[in-house]
Amino acid sequence: MRSKLSYFSLILFSTVTLNAIDITGTISYERVVPVHSGSLTGLNYSNISTETAKQITVEAVNSSNTVVGTTTTDDSGNYRFTSLPSNTSIKIRAYAKMVKTSGWDVRILNTGNNDSQYVIEGSLVSTGSSNSVRDLLATSSDKSSPPFAILDSVYLAMNKILNTDSSVVFPALSVSWSTENISTGSYYDGTQIVLQGDQSGDSDEYDTHVIIHEWGHYFEDKFSRADSTGGSHGAGEHLDIRLAFGEGFGNAFAAIVTDDPIYFDTSQANGWNMNIESDTKESPGWFSEASIQRILYDLYDSNDDDSDTLSLGFLPMYELFINEQKNTEAFTSLFSFVTELKNNNARDTAKIDSIVASEGITTIDDIYGTNRSSNVEEISLPIYSNLTVNETLSNICTSKKYGTLNKLNNHKFLKFTVTNAKNYFIQVSQTNGTGSYPQFTIYKASPFKEIGESTISQQTVTGNYTLTAGDYLIDIFDANKNSGTACFDISVGDTTDIDTTTTSAPVSSGSSGEAKSVGVELPSNPLLILLVLFGIMIIPMILMNKELSK
Amino acid sequence: MKKTRLFLILTALVGLVWGSMYAWNTERSKLETFSTAGKYLKPGAAVDISYTTQRVAIDEVANIDITLSSGLTKGDVSVKVSLDDDLIEESSFEKELTYQLNEQDNDYKMNLNVSSEQDGLFYIRLFVTIDGTRSRSFAIPIYVGENIQNKQALKPIITNSNGDRLSVSTAKESISTIE
């Protein structure tokens, strides 16, 4: 009896073994290679390289759309399914997503199609009775390769972090890309990266530096801290110090990850590039994203040049980002970064100062950037003004000399100390006219936290906040982009005896941007104008006339 | 009785005004405004765009106000304007224009009037370059007619066994057997 059972088991085992089929293969995608010509960079669709899709999810799916196997490609794009049923119709499905438990979760979503996940599929073919190889290729011609190209750029950035800190866990990230993403621009908004895909204009799927730049914003947001205002920006501009640092870091990070200082952004056959390390300096300084990207890249790279004799690599920068920069008591800027970098690398202080000085920036000694001497509008300095509780600080001025919204001097920064926890009254009041729409935001410096944001009001704005002991920052902003230079008196009082009689006209309690119009706007449709006039004037007149005639 | 009538008249008045305002707001909601301010944008030419566009019927003219803003106080800006093939230029405008940035006002305003004989989502494209180096591309959507979703609906959506929506492309595949 035992002998018969053993014999039966052997037959069963042999049958199962014979019926187990392996399917292996490689998932690849086509990348359109950019062509540089001087300061121009464009896409050439006849210049295509084949790259492997790394760490992506692959499924084996049967004719009933049931998943019979799931695996992940390795860093060479190879996958393997074992023990698939023989003589069964199976297709291979490859996702433009990377998922690793306690590691990462990155998905490329089709915003033009209900945020669906991009996949490529092979054909439904019998597994037969032998192991087989099925290689899948996402092509550029049918636009199936862009999601995989984007994912590969993201993985490149992630690898830079993983090579520095192997224990890192990346918060989930979705990247929205579609050929329908035409008027969105490319940006990171705190929840996702959005990339343009305009196949008749600006598309970014093959612009590795652009993708990594935006991923750099994600890194700052999730692992460090970014106090940037966001918005449009470019080299040569005098930017808000927070924006300048965030964007300069994004550009430098793209060059650091790729070890390629040529940053490019294509618009099909058109486009442009810049050399992160050696572009011509336009209006360099602590307010310039171009200066900051050159400083950060010089701190990192191993190339020595005139003022750069330091090669820190990425580790000291990474550690600074996730620690000191994340917890700095000032706003995130070049000043906080360089101050802490010097504190952490005392031996290299002179070399760091040399790199910073090459951008016309005097030695940075503290996180507030005190003792600046730059060729900037006079009201730019000091960058932070000290305010004392129960005293009025006068002549703090914003201006539009360098542009609006996110440029230097659109925002002014104050710091003050609270010694007693209680309710405080803050007032910002214009002293050189009435045209401004001031708004302020108050932050606790340590641990850094936004406490509150005022409404936007004409000429004077006030607010009450319960503050505990500690240091605080105030960011003052004039939301009227047409008001020119506006100067303010600012008071923080622990009593309510500050003059509150100045009239203010609340306009918006919104948190950002432009002041809303306070005037009454007429509807654009003439029929609606008539309807409004009819409703307001004619009907009551008729009804009243009737009533009075009774 | 008279008080009741007056009350009813006032109620009707309030209702009319409210109704008018509602219709007004509904009409205004057809306008679409957009600004790139406030997002962590990729670098490019130091220029920002704001515009107000409209949803219009077939053959109805869309009146588009565009403002290009720059934080720079000097530089030569060149703008190339192009329309999707199905957009009709209702009033002529320059397709290639240049202007200089200055110390005072760097808001450059444009007004374009376009229409289309077809339903759909179309674009006005602007390619802006400052001093011949950095550039930035913009595209302004024009919604025409009621069937603007058709373009997207043409693409197949399937769901996998987990219920996830998938956007499927056919891979170029090679299969070989291992003997």
Interface residues (C-beta under 8 A of the other chain):
Chain A: D22 S39 E59 V61 N65 T66 V67 I92 R93 A94 N110 G112 N113 N114 D115 S116 Q117 Y118 V119 I120 E121 G122 S123 V125 G128 S130 N131 S132 V133 R134 D135 L136 L137 A138 T139 D142 K143 S144 E180 I182 S183 G185 S186 Y187 Y188 D189 Q196 D198 S200 G201 D202 D204 V210 H213 E214 H217 A226 S228 T229 G230 G231 S232 H233 G234 A235 G236 E237 H238 L239 G246 E247 G250 N251 Y263 D265 S267 N270 G271 W272 M274 E289 K401 Y402 G403 T404 L405 N406 K407 S512 G513 E514 P523 S524 N525 L528 L531 V532 G535 I536 I539 P540 L543 M544 E547 K550
Chain B: K2 R5 L6 I9 A12 L13 L16 V17 G19 S20 M21 A23 W24 E27 R28 L31 F34 S35 T36 A37 G38 K39 Y40 L41 K42 P43 G44 A45 A46 V47 D48 S69 S70 G71 L72 T73 G75 D84 E103 N106 Y123 R125 F127 I130 T133 R134 S135 R136 S137 F138 A139 I140 P141 K151 Q152 K155 I157 I158 N160 S161 D164 R165 L166 S167 V168 S169 T170 A171 K172 E173 S174 I175 S176 T177 I178 E179
